[in-house]
Amino acid sequence: MKAACIAALFVVFASSAAWADDVGKPGASDGPPVGISPVTIKLQTVLDDNDTANGGLQHRSVTDIESGTITAYGLTGTYRHVFVGLHSGDDYSETESLGPFTTEEGQYGGQRWRQNENGITNVLQNAVRSDDVDARSYVADNENPKNEVTLLGEVTTPVDAYVVQDSPPGSVPFWTFYDKKTGLVDRIEVGFLNDRRIITFDDYRTADGIQEAWHTHMSGDNSGNDYDSRITSDKYGVPVTSADISIPQTRQGFVTFPAGVAQVDLPSDIAIDDVGYGITFADPLVRVTINGRGLDMLLDSSNNGMSIDPAVAKQLGLATYGPYDKDDHGNWYPSRSIIGSLTIGSLQMKNVYVDLSPESRFETNGSKAVGSIGYDFLANAVVSIDYIKRTVTAYDPIQFVPPADSVPTPTNIDDGIPFVSAQIGDSIGDNFVVDTTSPATTIYPDFWEAHPDDVKDEGGGVSLNAEYFIDPDVKATQLRSLTFGGVRFDDFNAFEYKDLQAMEGVSVDGDIGYDFLKYFTVYFDYPHRQIFFEPNDNFKRAHHVN
């Protein structure tokens, strides 16, 4: 059974469930299967029998092209997988077309990549989001001691099998059922909190010495999320060219500028909301038009796609599609849609895929954000935010010339998120996110645990923590210095976050938020992987050292 193929199945189910912190009690959604009886057979024997049964150890082919059909979320489609090698870490390419959606992902020359429904290609490097973190570890070598692999025993229902538990670090547990008679995998259960996922395998056939399940079915708490796939062709040892697995180019023309126009001032504002605790939200909003209706959306540099509130999508009469997610009240809602035409001022976008996510941000000064515009837009236009004039401007990337007094900052775009290097005290972190929706500069455990002396409070944090009721998972600290964007700020207030779960499970050093960005006009030049910082009047009045 190929690792990359099964990994894709886990990605399908990863988006709508919370990660479980620990393995729960037997029978719980995140607990082991019930009815397990002890056995005397050893774990290694079970794993060896599986290797023998599926034929992988003796297999000599180095390529495989597999295609098949999919039925899921009320839609039908096809897929094509191309593998160069049969192990995790080898190059591969996977294309899935389901209803109106086509996605691709793969690895080429060791570089992971993904092309989303809008045809935007993202590379994935060191920092990836929780909904895709280590999906492949689920089917990695079961003998990996880091996964805490344990043979729990045997069951007679729903299948007669040995049950092996894997607990990958930082991820959810899962249980693999190895058929006692054949040694093949019959079933996998995934311990997501509040939504157990079940994957079953049958119709095993032999192709070039490997036994593989030609039918796979996945189910969870909502039948609308069932995902069924069938192999129709599986050929080993066939020629594979670089064109079969190379990283595809991003779709051109996703954002269209008016003919002969290189700069467009977008209908926009900066929504200011002082919530206390020394924190001010200053969210850049842009006015979009969908089906004749004007709506405010967040310009969110930390969103690796685009999204809109599902209630608003319903009001607009947009067609919606699964898979389904749960809102905070436990209600299921479809998670995908396509906007036929979306305009921002004189900019035009056609057939725009959006995630559906309940994210009405707030109401202030008559503005209410009902969605987010992120990487898919920013990757196709240079976008500036002027925090003094409270304006947003878009530039044609081909003709954009940065201001002479701006400071270029190299930016690593990892899965659509802008990562930059920043220095706190004497230590440098390479994984800080420039986040237009974060009110404050924050520091995560990856950084502050490694550099306690550099984040030590200079005194201002004590008074801030004493004055306000700060969340116990957040602690204010006055940094000795913060150096970024070509300037050093002394005695800069920041916040240490204790809980990674609150930060969506993203492995980063911290966020560069509004409390820093307000000193600049910021130019997001994603096409050239740079962000430019042009000092403004706030900067000239600030306490800093050049």
N, C-alpha and C positions, 0 to 999 in steps of 0.2 A: 504494500500500500504506500503510495508516494506521499512524502511529507508535505510537499507544497500543495497538493490537491486537497488534503484534509485540512491544512491550515486555512485555506480559503473558506472552508465551511465554518470554521470558528469565527472568522472575521464577520461573516454574515450575522452571527448571533451576538457579537460582542457589543454592538452599539447601544442596545436598549436596556441593558441590565447593569446594576451597580456592582462594583467589585466587592467580593466578600473578603473580610479581613482574616477570618479563620474558618477552618472546617467546622460546620455546625454539627448538631446531633443527628443520628441516623433518622432518616425520614424527612428531615427538614430540607428546604429547597437547596441549601448549601451544604447539606450533610451527606454522609455515605449512604449507599443503597441499604435497604432493610433486608433482613433474612439471610445475612451472611453467616456461614458456618466455618469454623476453623479447619485448616488442612495441614497435612504434613509435607506436601510438595513444596519445593523451594521456588522463590521468585525467579531465579536464573533459569530454572528448568522451564517455567512457563514462557519466558521470553525467548529461550532457545527454540522451543517447540514452535513458536510463532515464526521465527526466522526461517526455520525449516519448511513450515507450511506455505509461506508466501513466496519462497524461492529467492528472496532478495539477495541473500549472501552469495548465491552461486551465479547471479545474473551478471552478464558481461556487457550488455548493451549500454551505450553511454548517451543515447538520445531516445526520446519518446514523444510522439505527437498523439494527443488524445482529444477527442471531440465528443459532444453529447448534447442532450436536451435538458431543459430546466422548466419546471412548473413551480411558481412561487408567487405569493401575494396576489393571486388572481390573474397573474400574467404568465406568458409562456416565452421561451427563448432558447438560445443555444450558447454553448461555450466551446472554446478551443484552448488547450494547454500545450505548451511546447517546453520540454525539459531537456537540458544538456547535463546529464548526470541524474542520479536518482536520490540524492541526499540533500539535506538542508545545507545551504551555502552555495549550491551549484546555481548556474544561470538558468533562468526560466522566463516564460512569458505566459500570462493568462488573460484571455479576453472573454468577457461575458456580455451578451446582449439579451436584455430581458424587457419585453414591452418596448417603451420608448427610450430606455436607458442603456447606454453602452459604457463599460468601464474596462480599464486594462491595468495590470500591475505586473511587476516582474523584478528581475535582477539581471544586470548586464555588467560583466567585468567586475563583479563584486559590489556594484552600486545598485541599491534598491530604488525602485521608482514606482509611481502610481499615476495614472491618468484618470481624472474624475469624469463625471457625467457631462461637464461642460467642455471636455476636451483639453483641460488644463493639466499639463504634466508637472508633477512635483517629484523632487528627489527626496529620499528619506535617508538620513545620516545617523547621527548619534542620539538625537532627541526626537522621540515620536510620541504620539498621543496615546492615552490610556486605552482607547477603543481599538488600537492596533498593536499595543505593546506586546511583543513576544507571542503573537498568535502562533508562530511556528514552534515555540517551545512546547506547545501541547502535544505535538507529535514528534518531538525530538527524541533522541536516544533515551529509551526508558531506563537505561543503566546509568544515566547521568546523576551522580549523587547530589547535585545541587537541587534536583527536583524532588528530593525526599520521596523516592519511589518505594512503595510498600505493597506487599501481597496481603490483602485483607482476609481472603478466604474464598469460599465458593458459594454460589447461589444456584437454585434450581428453576427459579422464575425471575424475570420473564424469559430467560434463557438458561441453559445448563452451562455455567461458565465459571472460570476463576475471575476474581475482581481485583484489579491492581489500581491503587490510588497514586496519583501524581500530584504534588503540591509545588508547582514552580514558584520560586521567590517573586513576590510582588504581583502575583496573578491569582486567579481563582483555581481551586482544586478541580480535578476531573478524575473519572473512574472508567477504566477500560475493561470490557468484558471479553475474555479470551475463551472461545468455545472449547470445552473439555475434550470433545471428540476430534475436531479438526485442527485446533490450535490457531484458527483464524479469529479476527476481531468481529464480534457480532454487534457490539453496541458500545457507545461512549455516552456517559452522563456528565454534564458540566455543572458545577455548583455555584451558579450565579445566585446572589442574594435575592430572594423573592421571585425568582423566575428560573426554575430548573430547565436545562436544555438537554434534549435526548437526540442522539444521532444513531441510526440503525443502518446496518450494512447487510446486503444479501445478494443473491444472484452472482456468486463468485465464479469467475471464469479464468482460464489460464491463457496468457498471451506471452509468448517467448519465454516461457519458464516461470513467469510470475503469476500468482493467483491474486485477482483483484475483484473487489465488489463492483459490479456493473450497475448496481442500484443503491442509492443512498437517500435516506429520508431524515429530515431534521424537524423537530417539533419543540414547542415550548408552551407557556401558559396561554398564549393566544393562537388559535388555529389559523388566524390570518397571517401568521409569521412562518407557517410550514413551508419548507423548502425541499423540493424533490428533484434529484438529478439522476440521469441514466446515461451511461456511456453508449455511444453508437459505433465508435471506431477507436481502436487503441493499437498503435503501430510502434514497435521498438526498432532501434537500429536504423532508422531512416535518416536521410540527409537533413541537416538543419543549418540554415545560413544565418549570417549576422542579422539580416533583415527580419528573420523570424523572432529574434529575441532582443534586438536593439531598442534603446529608449526612444519612444515616438516623439515627434515634434508637437509642441502645443498648438492647438487650434488657432488659426489666424483670424483676425477680424471679429473677435468676441465683443470688443468695444469699438464702435464706429464713431469717428470724429466727423464733423461737417467738412465737406470738400474745401480744401485750401485753408483750413483753420487748424492752428497748432496749439492753441490755448483756450480753454473753456472755463469760465467762472461758474461753478455749480451753485444751484440754489441750496443754501446751507446756513448753519448757525452752530455755535458752541453752546450746548445746554448746560448752564451752571447750576449746581445744586450743592450747597454747603450743608452737609449732614452732621456737622459737629465732629467732635473727637479730633479736631485738627485736620479733617479730611474734606476735600472739595472734589466732587465729580465735575468734570468738564468734558462732556462727551460731544465729539463732532457729529453733527447730524446732517444728512443730505436729503433733499426732497426728491423722491422718485415718483414717477407716474406709471400706474399699472391699470389697464382697463379704464382709463379716464379718471382714475382716482389718485389724488396726491397723498403720499404717505411719507413719514419721516423714518429714516433708517440710520442706525449707527454706522459710522465708518470705523470698522473694527480691525485693527492690524493683527489681532490675535486670533481671528477667525480664518481658518484655512479654506473657507468656501463662501457661500452666501446662504442666508436663512430668512424665514419670515414666520410670524406667528400663525399657527394652524387656524385659529378663529378668524383671522384676517383673510387668510387664503380662502376660507369658506365663503366669507362675505363677498370676495372678489369673483367667486364662481370658478376658481381654479380647479382643474382636475387634480386629485390627490391619489397617492399610491403608498402601499406598504414598502418595507416592513413597518410594524406598528410599535410605538413607544408609549410609556406611561408618563403622565404628568404627575405633579406633586400630590394630586388628590387620588391617584390610582386609576385614573381614566385613560383608556387607550386612544391613541390618535395616529393617523397615517403620518409618516415621517418624510415624504418626498412629494415634490410637485414640479411642474414646468410652467414658467411664465412666458407666454408667446412673445410679448413685447414689453420691454422695460426701458424707460427713458429717464435720464438725469440731466435736466436742462436740455442742451442740444446734443448730448451723447445718446447713442442708441445701442441697445443690446437685444438680440433676438434668441428665442428658444432657450431661456435661461433656466437651468436646473437650480432648485433651491431646496435646502433642508427645511423641514417644518419643525419649529422649536418654539415652545411657549416662552417668549422673551420680551414681552412688553416691559420696557425698562423703567420708566417713571414718567410722571407728568410734571412739567415745570414750564412756566411761561407759555402755556398753550401747546407745548410740544410733547409728543409721546412716541418713543421709538418702538416700532412694531416688527423690526427685523434688523439684520446686520449685513453689511456689505464688506467682504473681506478679500482674501487673496485672489479670487478669480477676477475681480475688478482691478485690484492693485497690480496684478501681473501684466495688465494690458494698457496701463496708463501710468505716467508719473503723476503723483497726487501730492499736493502741498496743503498743509494746515497752518493758517495764520492765527495764532491764539490771541493776538492783540485786536485784529480786525474781525475775528470770529468768522473767517471765510475759508472755503475749500476750493481749490483750483485743480483742474486736470490738464496735463500736457501730453502732446503726442510724443511718445518715447524716442522716436527717430529724430525729432527736431529739438528735444529738450536740451537747454544749456543751463547748468546750475549757476546760482548767483555767485559773483566773484568773492564775496566775503563769507560764503558758507563753508562749513567743514565737512568733507566727505568721510563717511564712516563705513568701512567694509561690512557687509551684512551677509550672514549665512542663512539663506532661505531653506529651512528644513521642514518638509511637509507643509509648506505654505506659511510657516511662522518665521518672523524675522529675529534671528539671534545675533547679538553683538557682544563685543568685549567691553567690559567696564572694570575699573579699578576702585576697590574700596580699601582705604588705608594703603597698605603695601602689597595687597594681594589682587590678582587679576582673575576674573571669571569670564569664560568665553561664551557662556550660555545664558545671557540676560536677554529678555524679550522686550522689545520696544512696543508697549501696549497703549494704544490710544484710548482705551476704555478703563484703564486702571487709574484711580485717583492719586495713588501714591507710589513711591518707589518701595519695592518690597524685596526681602531677602529670604530665600528658602533654605531648608536644612542642608541641602547639598553644599551650600556655600558657608553658612554661618557655623555649622558644626566643624568644618575644616579650617576655618579662620576666626576663632573666637576673639583673638586680640584685636583684629581689624574691625569687628562689628561691636566692640565693647562700647557701652554708652558713655558719652562724654559729659553727661549730666542732664541734658535736655529731655531725654527719654523718661527719666525718673519723674520729672514734674508733669510730663504729658500723661504718663500712665496713672499718676495720682489724681490728676484733674478730671480725667474722663473714665467711663466704665468701658475699658477696652476688652474685647473678646479674649478669653483665657488662652486661646490658640494664637493670639497676636500680641506682640510686645513692641512698643515704640522704643527706638534707640537713636541717639544722636551720634552720627558717624564722625570720626575725625576728619575724613575727607571722602568725597566721591569724585572720581575723574572719569569723564566721558564726554564725547562730542567735542573734543579739543579744549576742554576747560576743566578746572578743578574747583569744586565747591567745598568750602570748609564748614564744619559744624552742620552737616546736612541731616535732617530728620528722615528716618526710614522706619520700616516695620518688618520685624522678623515673624515669619509664619511658621507655626509648629506642625501644622497638619497638612501633609501632602495631598490627602484626599480632597481637601477644600480647593486645591489648585488643579483639579481635574486629572491628577496623576501624572502630569507632565514633568519630566526630569529636567529641571532648569535651575539656574543659580538665583534668578529673581526677575522682577519686572522693573523697567524704567517707565514711570507713570507721569501723570500730569504735573506733579510737583516739580519735575525736572523739565518736561517738554514745554511748559509755559514760558520758558525763557527764550524760545526759538520759534522761528517759522520752520517747520519740518517738512522736508521733501522726501517722499517715499519713492525711490527709483528702483523698484524691484526688477525691472527688465535688465538693469545693469548691476544688480546686487549691491546697491549702496543706499544709504540714507544720508541726506545732507541736512546740517543744522546751521541755520542762519540766525545769528544773535538778534534779538529784538530789544525794545526799550526796557522790558522787564529785566533782561540780562544786564543791561548797562547800570541798572540801579541795584543789582544783587550783590551780596557779599561773596566774592569768588576770587580765585587767583588764576590768571591766565597761564 
